[in-house]
Amino acid sequence: MNRIAHRAVCSVTLVVSGCAIVGEDYVPPEIETAAEFTGSFESVYGSSPPTNLGLWWEQLEDPVLNDLVERALERSLELEAAVVAVRRDAALLGQAIGNRYPDIDGFGSGLRSRVGEDSFPANPDAQTFNLWSLGLEFGYELDVWGRVTRLIEASSADLDGSVEDLRDVRALLVASVVSAYVDLREGEARLEVAEQNIETQKASLAITETRFEAGAAPRLDVAQARTNLANTEATLPSVRTSVRLSKLRLGVLLGADPSRFVERFQSELSTASGIPRPPERIQVGVPADLLRQRPDVRAAERALASEVARVGVEIGDLYPRFSFGGTISFEATDTDQWFRESNGIFGLGPSLTWNLFDGGRERGEVRAQEAAAELALVTYRQTVLVALEDAEGAMFSLARDRDEVKALAAVVDAARDSAELSRQLYLAGKSDFQNVLDSERTLFDAQDALIESTAGATQSYVSLLRAIGGGWQEPREPESSTAGDEE
């Protein structure tokens, strides 16, 4: 009984003091970040606020890519699902706000009744009569402790979080389209290099066969040339598969049947534009900018706000609920007599409900919700750390990839010269064919590595722009034409 008495005293005190709102008012957590990114490379990155983040992919200067991204933003099913989620949470917020208003229900009935002669009490004059009723029933909960206020706060934060989730889906969609497109162009570049080397190696094979037939070269040279050619040709199936899978992936991202997408856009995708290259210098801002720009960080903060508000909702259930309601109706044996004052029935007044004992269930729910709020805080902090890690890692990768591209470009130039010189020496009889084989394999490997590194640098750029919060700003409205019927 001490606990019940304590709760009663607290309730009376709150009423007398002016109906205080229970639970804590939400205050966004402060996160300390470094003044700048520790992994910055001054020759590549700048600390000025990023510009044009909403259309960052246009800096790759590839018209085909720009068109694909726009199509994805117009037709993506993942984006459509996120939009539906926002509408759902907007409806739930409206539902929560509805708790501030009274419930009013209308009712009516008609009854034909007969009282028998042998009923109790006895009714010697049995009769049949009609009874008609019509009225209103209403109830209104007084938000004494702010339970409804906290519920609206939580629902509002949920809606904000859904909007941020929508933005995050949009940013991820853009990054996925660009990444798949880079994979496609990488595969095409690898195919082109492999086919060029196959032609070169076929020419070398023809030379060895001619020299063998003339008795100027051993049969071993022919066998080695064929082996070298076969090894290079063996790389084609896997690369062609990669190209096909990249096209299918683009189709799904654009909300289209993959095979149908490939057929419809084959000519457009076949436009030779090479692997897109990122700009030489990129403004990444400072860590504080990242926390403001990344929608997943903002979504995590909104989730925290929602959980904190729900603590107040649960605490409010510990206290009595006050409501005011009643019924107003008219009853008559004839509808013509419905609204006579003598036939009016009403009942108005306040009511109170209070769960005085439930075995600790409600207090357990409060503790569970407090733990949920603590978990949301931990999740938010972890999201911030992951965001910072993503940005730092992408910056480092892109800077190093660029260094690697420069080094591999030099390797390719040297390998090309070496292959040409080895071939000339072999034809002049001043070198054996093994040197030609080695130089051709070295050239092919170096060219393939350069393509992979070039694509890797662009993929690091995609990761970087995604990491600093690019791709969700300024969403464009879908074109109100028959474009949606193209697929």
PAVO-966552 format. One record per residue (C-alpha): x, y, z; residue number from 0; residue in one letter. Coordinates in pm, whole numbers, plus 50000, padded with zeros to 5 digits. Example, Ala and Ser with C-alpha at 12.3 -4.5 7.8 and 13.67 -1.06 7.14 Angstrom:
BEGIN
      c1      c2      c3   pos   code
   51230   49550   50780     0      A
   51367   49894   50714     1      S
END
This chain:
BEGIN
      c1      c2      c3   pos   code
   50000   50000   50000     0      M
   50295   50234   50046     1      N
   50361   50230   49672     2      R
   49997   50303   49594     3      I
   49992   50583   49847     4      A
   50311   50728   49702     5      H
   50165   50726   49351     6      R
   49848   50887   49477     7      A
   50042   51166   49646     8      V
   50249   51220   49330     9      C
   49936   51235   49116    10      S
   49767   51490   49342    11      V
   50085   51696   49350    12      T
   50108   51700   48971    13      L
   49744   51805   48938    14      V
   49784   52085   49189    15      V
   50106   52206   49025    16      S
   49941   52242   48687    17      G
   49948   51902   48515    18      C
   50321   51858   48441    19      A
   50428   51655   48139    20      I
   50596   51335   48252    21      V
   50915   51206   48096    22      G
   51224   51396   47992    23      E
   51227   51661   47723    24      D
   51447   51541   47438    25      Y
   51780   51714   47389    26      V
   51991   51607   47088    27      P
   52317   51447   47204    28      P
   52636   51638   47146    29      E
   52899   51452   46948    30      I
   53255   51580   46951    31      E
   53438   51547   46621    32      T
   53783   51642   46498    33      A
   53828   51982   46340    34      A
   53919   51816   46009    35      E
   53967   51473   45860    36      F
   54297   51328   45977    37      T
   54350   51140   45652    38      G
   54324   51448   45430    39      S
   54557   51478   45134    40      F
   54588   51845   45052    41      E
   54655   51782   44684    42      S
   54328   51589   44646    43      V
   54081   51716   44906    44      Y
   53968   52051   45038    45      G
   53801   52135   45369    46      S
   53549   52374   45215    47      S
   53184   52264   45232    48      P
   53103   52028   44944    49      P
   52911   52183   44657    50      T
   52648   52027   44431    51      N
   52620   51719   44651    52      L
   52271   51657   44521    53      G
   52402   51594   44169    54      L
   52754   51477   44247    55      W
   52755   51209   43973    56      W
   52739   51480   43708    57      E
   53099   51565   43797    58      Q
   53196   51239   43624    59      L
   53086   51406   43299    60      E
   52921   51102   43144    61      D
   52587   51176   42969    62      P
   52487   50808   42956    63      V
   52541   50776   43331    64      L
   52345   51095   43398    65      N
   52052   50956   43202    66      D
   52062   50623   43386    67      L
   52061   50794   43727    68      V
   51764   51009   43630    69      E
   51574   50704   43509    70      R
   51650   50522   43834    71      A
   51523   50814   44043    72      L
   51201   50811   43844    73      E
   51134   50437   43841    74      R
   51316   50262   44126    75      S
   51091   50027   44323    76      L
   51312   50061   44631    77      E
   51257   50435   44623    78      L
   50884   50385   44575    79      E
   50875   50158   44883    80      A
   51050   50425   45090    81      A
   50794   50683   44976    82      V
   50512   50452   45086    83      V
   50681   50415   45427    84      A
   50678   50794   45466    85      V
   50306   50803   45386    86      R
   50246   50530   45642    87      R
   50425   50718   45920    88      D
   50247   51040   45823    89      A
   49918   50856   45872    90      A
   50034   50723   46209    91      L
   50122   51077   46316    92      L
   49771   51186   46220    93      G
   49638   50899   46427    94      Q
   49841   51012   46728    95      A
   49727   51374   46688    96      I
   49368   51245   46682    97      G
   49405   51152   47049    98      N
   49385   51523   47131    99      R
   49024   51534   47013   100      Y
   48709   51374   47154   101      P
   48557   51055   47020   102      D
   48199   51112   46908   103      I
   47984   50818   46801   104      D
   47631   50827   46676   105      G
   47390   50543   46739   106      F
   47035   50452   46669   107      G
   46811   50151   46704   108      S
   46460   50029   46646   109      G
   46288   49757   46849   110      L
   45945   49603   46822   111      R
   45854   49435   47150   112      S
   45564   49249   47306   113      R
   45503   49196   47678   114      V
   45324   48869   47745   115      G
   45023   48819   47976   116      E
   45216   48583   48203   117      D
   45528   48801   48232   118      S
   45661   48908   48568   119      F
   45526   49126   48701   120      P
   45191   49009   48571   121      A
   45055   49205   48278   122      N
   44696   49109   48209   123      P
   44686   49353   47916   124      D
   44942   49209   47684   125      A
   45063   49466   47434   126      Q
   45297   49512   47143   127      T
   45490   49837   47100   128      F
   45782   49996   46915   129      N
   46083   50162   47076   130      L
   46301   50396   46871   131      W
   46623   50554   46996   132      S
   46871   50798   46845   133      L
   47165   50975   47005   134      G
   47530   51063   47046   135      L
   47796   50912   47268   136      E
   48122   51094   47329   137      F
   48436   51073   47536   138      G
   48744   51288   47577   139      Y
   49066   51197   47759   140      E
   49228   51487   47939   141      L
   49600   51485   47869   142      D
   49681   51558   48232   143      V
   50026   51402   48240   144      W
   50125   51471   47879   145      G
   50100   51108   47768   146      R
   49933   51208   47443   147      V
   50182   51491   47395   148      T
   50471   51246   47423   149      R
   50298   51006   47187   150      L
   50268   51281   46926   151      I
   50635   51371   46978   152      E
   50733   51008   46920   153      A
   50518   50975   46607   154      S
   50654   51303   46471   155      S
   51011   51178   46522   156      A
   50916   50850   46349   157      D
   50793   51047   46049   158      L
   51113   51253   46042   159      D
   51310   50928   46054   160      G
   51115   50784   45760   161      S
   51191   51095   45557   162      V
   51561   51049   45635   163      E
   51535   50680   45544   164      D
   51384   50786   45212   165      L
   51675   51019   45154   166      R
   51920   50745   45247   167      D
   51756   50505   45001   168      V
   51783   50772   44733   169      R
   52152   50830   44808   170      A
   52222   50455   44809   171      L
   52030   50413   44483   172      L
   52239   50680   44311   173      V
   52563   50527   44440   174      A
   52452   50179   44332   175      S
   52367   50294   43979   176      V
   52702   50471   43942   177      V
   52889   50171   44085   178      S
   52713   49926   43851   179      A
   52783   50156   43557   180      Y
   53154   50173   43649   181      V
   53159   49792   43671   182      D
   53007   49779   43323   183      L
   53262   50017   43174   184      R
   53544   49833   43351   185      E
   53431   49503   43201   186      G
   53406   49656   42853   187      E
   53754   49805   42886   188      A
   53894   49470   42995   189      R
   53725   49303   42698   190      L
   53872   49558   42462   191      E
   54224   49515   42598   192      V
   54195   49135   42592   193      A
   54077   49139   42231   194      E
   54359   49375   42131   195      Q
   54614   49144   42294   196      N
   54455   48843   42128   197      I
   54506   49005   41790   198      E
   54868   49084   41877   199      T
   54927   48730   42001   200      Q
   54765   48586   41689   201      K
   55013   48786   41487   202      A
   55298   48648   41699   203      S
   55165   48295   41646   204      L
   55155   48352   41271   205      A
   55517   48471   41280   206      I
   55634   48161   41470   207      T
   55447   47933   41233   208      E
   55604   48104   40931   209      T
   55953   48084   41083   210      R
   55897   47720   41184   211      F
   55792   47627   40833   212      E
   56104   47803   40701   213      A
   56321   47613   40949   214      G
   56419   47934   41125   215      A
   56244   47856   41457   216      A
   56180   47545   41667   217      P
   55834   47389   41707   218      R
   55849   47491   42074   219      L
   55802   47856   41973   220      D
   55478   47766   41796   221      V
   55350   47567   42095   222      A
   55435   47849   42337   223      Q
   55267   48108   42116   224      A
   54950   47898   42101   225      R
   54953   47851   42479   226      T
   54994   48223   42535   227      N
   54703   48298   42299   228      L
   54480   48034   42459   229      A
   54545   48175   42808   230      N
   54442   48521   42697   231      T
   54130   48390   42520   232      E
   54036   48203   42838   233      A
   53986   48534   43020   234      T
   53703   48641   42785   235      L
   53410   48432   42922   236      P
   53439   48561   43279   237      S
   53474   48922   43164   238      V
   53175   48890   42932   239      R
   52975   48745   43220   240      T
   53072   49044   43434   241      S
   52954   49284   43165   242      V
   52622   49102   43132   243      R
   52565   49096   43510   244      L
   52637   49469   43533   245      S
   52371   49540   43271   246      K
   52120   49319   43450   247      L
   52197   49497   43777   248      R
   52134   49833   43614   249      L
   51800   49706   43489   250      G
   51688   49611   43841   251      V
   51805   49943   43984   252      L
   51599   50121   43720   253      L
   51290   49920   43815   254      G
   51278   49731   43485   255      A
   51285   49370   43380   256      D
   51664   49308   43353   257      P
   51665   49126   43018   258      S
   51419   49369   42865   259      R
   51629   49659   42990   260      F
   51943   49517   42825   261      V
   51761   49472   42493   262      E
   51608   49821   42496   263      R
   51921   50010   42600   264      F
   52184   49797   42426   265      Q
   52272   50069   42175   266      S
   52281   50338   42443   267      E
   52497   50131   42678   268      L
   52727   50037   42391   269      S
   52829   50399   42349   270      T
   53205   50401   42396   271      A
   53271   50641   42683   272      S
   53525   50450   42889   273      G
   53550   50440   43265   274      I
   53432   50774   43410   275      P
   53702   50964   43600   276      R
   53646   51169   43917   277      P
   53753   51535   43933   278      P
   54110   51609   44035   279      E
   54017   51798   44352   280      R
   53722   51726   44579   281      I
   53578   51940   44858   282      Q
   53485   51712   45148   283      V
   53424   51966   45424   284      G
   53490   51874   45787   285      V
   53352   51593   46005   286      P
   53081   51820   46147   287      A
   52950   51873   45793   288      D
   52928   51498   45745   289      L
   52705   51454   46051   290      L
   52467   51719   45921   291      R
   52460   51579   45568   292      Q
   52430   51202   45609   293      R
   52065   51093   45620   294      P
   52143   50770   45805   295      D
   52299   50971   46089   296      V
   51996   51199   46102   297      R
   51764   50898   46091   298      A
   51944   50744   46389   299      A
   51908   51073   46580   300      E
   51535   51083   46503   301      R
   51499   50722   46621   302      A
   51660   50827   46948   303      L
   51415   51118   46984   304      A
   51123   50881   46928   305      S
   51241   50633   47191   306      E
   51296   50910   47448   307      V
   50944   51043   47390   308      A
   50798   50694   47431   309      R
   50950   50676   47778   310      V
   50711   50959   47869   311      G
   50422   50764   47715   312      V
   50498   50463   47934   313      E
   50543   50675   48247   314      I
   50208   50838   48177   315      G
   50043   50495   48203   316      D
   50150   50481   48570   317      L
   49915   50764   48659   318      Y
   49537   50788   48651   319      P
   49360   50878   48332   320      R
   49093   51144   48352   321      F
   48825   51168   48090   322      S
   48495   51339   48034   323      F
   48212   51184   47844   324      G
   47850   51107   47825   325      G
   47547   51017   47621   326      T
   47269   51227   47476   327      I
   46977   51042   47318   328      S
   46606   51038   47254   329      F
   46375   50739   47295   330      E
   46016   50716   47180   331      A
   45757   50463   47073   332      T
   45696   50666   46759   333      D
   45951   50847   46545   334      T
   45725   51153   46537   335      D
   45782   51188   46912   336      Q
   46162   51150   46899   337      W
   46272   51500   46982   338      F
   46023   51588   47251   339      R
   46193   51717   47562   340      E
   46016   51459   47772   341      S
   46177   51180   47567   342      N
   46534   51308   47608   343      G
   46791   51105   47797   344      I
   47136   51227   47886   345      F
   47428   51145   48109   346      G
   47737   51363   48140   347      L
   48032   51356   48374   348      G
   48399   51291   48442   349      P
   48557   50953   48493   350      S
   48883   50820   48627   351      L
   49067   50496   48560   352      T
   49379   50397   48746   353      W
   49564   50072   48750   354      N
   49656   50046   49115   355      L
   49819   49705   49094   356      F
   49936   49496   48802   357      D
   50221   49297   48946   358      G
   50483   49544   48819   359      G
   50389   49510   48451   360      R
   50365   49882   48378   361      E
   50685   49963   48564   362      R
   50854   49686   48370   363      G
   50735   49849   48047   364      E
   50884   50180   48162   365      V
   51219   50017   48232   366      R
   51209   49835   47897   367      A
   51140   50163   47715   368      Q
   51421   50337   47904   369      E
   51652   50058   47788   370      A
   51524   50104   47432   371      A
   51614   50474   47454   372      A
   51963   50386   47581   373      E
   52003   50139   47295   374      L
   51897   50406   47045   375      A
   52162   50640   47188   376      L
   52430   50373   47150   377      V
   52311   50302   46795   378      T
   52328   50671   46711   379      Y
   52682   50703   46841   380      R
   52785   50390   46652   381      Q
   52626   50528   46333   382      T
   52833   50844   46373   383      V
   53154   50645   46415   384      L
   53079   50430   46110   385      V
   53006   50745   45907   386      A
   53340   50894   46003   387      L
   53514   50566   45925   388      E
   53345   50550   45583   389      D
   53459   50899   45493   390      A
   53817   50858   45615   391      E
   53850   50518   45449   392      G
   53712   50636   45115   393      A
   53939   50942   45117   394      M
   54245   50730   45183   395      F
   54144   50470   44921   396      S
   54083   50727   44649   397      L
   54414   50906   44712   398      A
   54607   50578   44706   399      R
   54416   50450   44402   400      D
   54516   50760   44212   401      R
   54881   50702   44300   402      D
   54846   50342   44185   403      E
   54687   50448   43856   404      V
   54980   50678   43783   405      K
   55231   50404   43863   406      A
   55049   50142   43655   407      L
   55021   50382   43362   408      A
   55398   50407   43364   409      A
   55423   50028   43383   410      V
   55194   49990   43080   411      V
   55401   50237   42875   412      D
   55721   50053   42963   413      A
   55565   49710   42897   414      A
   55437   49824   42557   415      R
   55785   49941   42458   416      D
   55936   49620   42588   417      S
   55691   49404   42389   418      A
   55761   49592   42067   419      E
   56139   49574   42118   420      L
   56128   49202   42202   421      S
   55933   49131   41884   422      R
   56181   49326   41670   423      Q
   56479   49148   41826   424      L
   56312   48810   41773   425      Y
   56249   48887   41407   426      L
   56611   48995   41373   427      A
   56725   48669   41527   428      G
   56888   48849   41820   429      K
   56656   48712   42090   430      S
   56458   48395   42156   431      D
   56081   48376   42156   432      F
   56060   48344   42535   433      Q
   56130   48714   42569   434      N
   55841   48790   42333   435      V
   55608   48570   42540   436      L
   55715   48728   42866   437      D
   55676   49081   42737   438      S
   55332   49012   42588   439      E
   55206   48856   42911   440      R
   55351   49144   43112   441      T
   55182   49399   42887   442      L
   54843   49227   42910   443      F
   54864   49191   43288   444      D
   54972   49554   43331   445      A
   54692   49682   43108   446      Q
   54434   49472   43293   447      D
   54568   49595   43630   448      A
   54553   49956   43512   449      L
   54189   49917   43412   450      I
   54106   49758   43745   451      E
   54287   50032   43935   452      S
   54121   50307   43730   453      T
   53778   50162   43801   454      A
   53875   50118   44166   455      G
   53960   50487   44194   456      A
   53618   50580   44057   457      T
   53450   50334   44293   458      Q
   53638   50496   44581   459      S
   53506   50830   44462   460      Y
   53153   50687   44467   461      V
   53210   50559   44821   462      S
   53347   50896   44928   463      L
   53053   51098   44796   464      L
   52815   50850   44953   465      R
   53009   50873   45281   466      A
   52993   51253   45303   467      I
   52619   51254   45243   468      G
   52577   51316   44872   469      G
   52295   51208   44647   470      G
   51976   51274   44843   471      W
   51944   51653   44818   472      Q
   51708   51833   44584   473      E
   51512   51533   44454   474      P
   51370   51589   44110   475      R
   51004   51529   44034   476      E
   50936   51244   43787   477      P
   50842   51363   43441   478      E
   50464   51356   43392   479      S
   50486   51204   43045   480      S
   50464   50854   42907   481      T
   50825   50793   43009   482      A
   50706   50538   43261   483      G
   50573   50324   42974   484      D
   50910   50297   42800   485      E
   51016   49995   42998   486      E
END
